[in-house]
Amino acid sequence: MSGINHITGGTVFTGIFASFWNINIFSNPLYLGLTILFSVLPDIDHTKSPIGKIFYPIAKYLDIHFGHRTITHSILVYSILWLILGKFTNFEITLIFVFSYFSHLLFDMLTVSGVPLLYPFFRNKCVIPGNHNARLKSGDLQTESVVFVIFLFLGFSCQNLFEQGFWTTYNKQFNTIYHLYAEYKVTNDVLDVNFKAHYLGKDYEGKGTLCYINEQASKAILFIPNERASNLNKKGFFEINTNYSINKLQFIHTKKPFKSEEKQFLNISKDSLTKITREKIILKMNIRTEFSKKDFEFSYNPHPEEFPKEVDTTLNKQEIRNKIELLETELNIIQSKKAQNQREKSILIQRIRSLESSYESAGLYEKESITKKLAELKTDLISFVDFEDNREILIVTQIRQLKEKLSGKKDILYSGTIQYLPL
């Protein structure tokens, strides 16, 4: 087969099979250049080939000692080069070599001459197909022209395959939640989805951002802020599942990383909570106050009225006073322990200072005793653990809130977590 057909066919062949690993050889000049080089590399054993002319000394040596279509067209050299590249280059370059070099051997096997794949162990020519008359005639202008046109046609018709990768192209051919899930699992970016479906006599159509799909591929939830409310299962969201008759479910890669973020908030006001939830695709959120809580799932710009209300239906004023008294008792115990801990530490420090001040006036024997005692006390001081109880802050906050409630003030504070997709 001619050099131009090895280049054209090798490029198309490598482009198609590299797409299985989402490698687009046309997106990188280096990848394209290596594809062309590896596609004609086996002909370096022929001095009249394009690559043989470039590397003439090597071509001449190989031609004299081995001849054309021998050692460089064998599995032996193919495997050795594969191992070398795999050791010293990255995965993408090695993969390009594997398919480019193999394409040359494969296309030469389709010709009348064939190639000795098992050289130098066996010189038998390997050919495809076995019928001599069905194989291509290398160097024949008509044959080479037809092959060239076929390769060009394949190259232009596979542009989407090269750009999107094989599996993305494959998944796009179907309109099912399963294939949407298959794409979601292998991608790292946010997917927009154009959909058209029918359920219980009603048509649904639009475009949304995929924010959730379950592992069973039976349900997907799309974020659609501008769709009419009558077209949505929830405010701003549309759930499509296997009960729907799906006519269209086409995804689009946005190139934005799909990465949910999570924030925690503690004792913030309603205004602050509104700012936190504004303009976010909320996947999950739980909000709690002192006496109530509420969980959100798939929400967008929740109204402050949806936040949990601080309505106490269980405690009357006397019960509130009793609860304050219990909390104050617990707080006093914590603070007493804290004060006791501080006194013990102060006593230890005073003893160290007292010994240090008496050291200069002490005798030799006493100095030795004082030094030993100081070492013990300083060791105790280093290992001394300050009293900590994180509940103290919480109790103080609860007492303040209960007192405000008892006096009729309405200063509601919210705590919780929010998991969301940034827009």
Buried (B, 14 or more C-beta within 10 A) or exposed (E): BBBBBBBBBBBBBBBBBBBBEEBBBBEBEEBBEBBBBBBBBBBBBBBEBBBBEEBEEBBBEBBEEBEBBBBBBBBBBBEEBBEEBBEEBEEBBBBBBBBBBBBBBBBBBBBBBBBBBBBEEEEEBBBBEEEEEEBBEBEBEEBBEEBBEBBEEBBEEBEEBBEBBBBBBBBBEBBEBBBBBBBBEEBEEBBBBEBBBEEEEEEBEBBBBBBBBEEEBEBBBBBBBEBEEEEBEEBBBBBBBEEBEBEEBBBBBBEBEBEEEEEEBEBBEBEEBBEBBEEBBBBBBBBBBBBBEBEBBBBBBBEEEEBBEBEBEEBEEEEBBEBBEEBEEBBEEBBEEBEEBEEEBEEBEEBBEEBEEEEEEBEEEEBEEBEEEBEEBEEEEEEEEEBEBEEBEEBEBBBBBBEBBBEEEEEBBBBBEBBBBEE
